[in-house]
Amino acid sequence: MGILKVARIGHPAIRRGARALTDEELRSDALQRLIDDMVDTMKEYEGVGLAAPQVHLELRLAVIEVPAGDGREGVPLTVLVNPELERVGKEIVDGWEGCLSIPDLRGITPRAKRVRVKALDRELKPLTIETAGFFARVLQHECDHLDGRVYMDRMRDLSSLTYLQELERYGPSDDE
């Protein structure tokens, strides 16, 4: 197991997007090792999701795990192989987002409130997830990476873009 180097915005890997994994790749031991390394990397950098393009690989593969706390519901480790995402309904919600490829910055980003993702899981069994809230936001964020997009591309107004340290110091309180 190992920690992978995370590409930052500006590196071409972030904007290339990804291709579906082939049948040969799906059956390889290398895929399972890569998944383990991506999970280790996500945890090392204290992220809640990581997509293969963020570790310089043009593959439709992402891992997600959200610890419960900070007012959000926990999400167990979820592996998405060749995911396809669709919005469910028309409701859009704004929320703060950050990204391991854009370290220390946060911005208010509009996302679909509810989504459905169809993918293969780690054992390559079909998986369908329909969810709302923070998990839906993370799913959209990671699937964007697979299409060569970052959360800043979706921001309506860059005036909310802030360093995390400044957000913690001067941002909205729970009383507002």
Secondary structure as UniProt FT lines:
FT   TURN            9..10
FT   HELIX           12..16
FT   HELIX           23..26
FT   HELIX           29..44
FT   TURN            45..46
FT   STRAND          49..51
FT   HELIX           52..55
FT   STRAND          61..66
FT   TURN            70..71
FT   STRAND          75..87
FT   STRAND          92..99
FT   TURN            100..101
FT   STRAND          102..112
FT   STRAND          114..120
FT   TURN            122..123
FT   STRAND          126..132
FT   HELIX           133..146
FT   TURN            147..148
FT   HELIX           151..154
FT   HELIX           158..160
FT   STRAND          162..163
FT   HELIX           164..170
FT   TURN            174..175
//
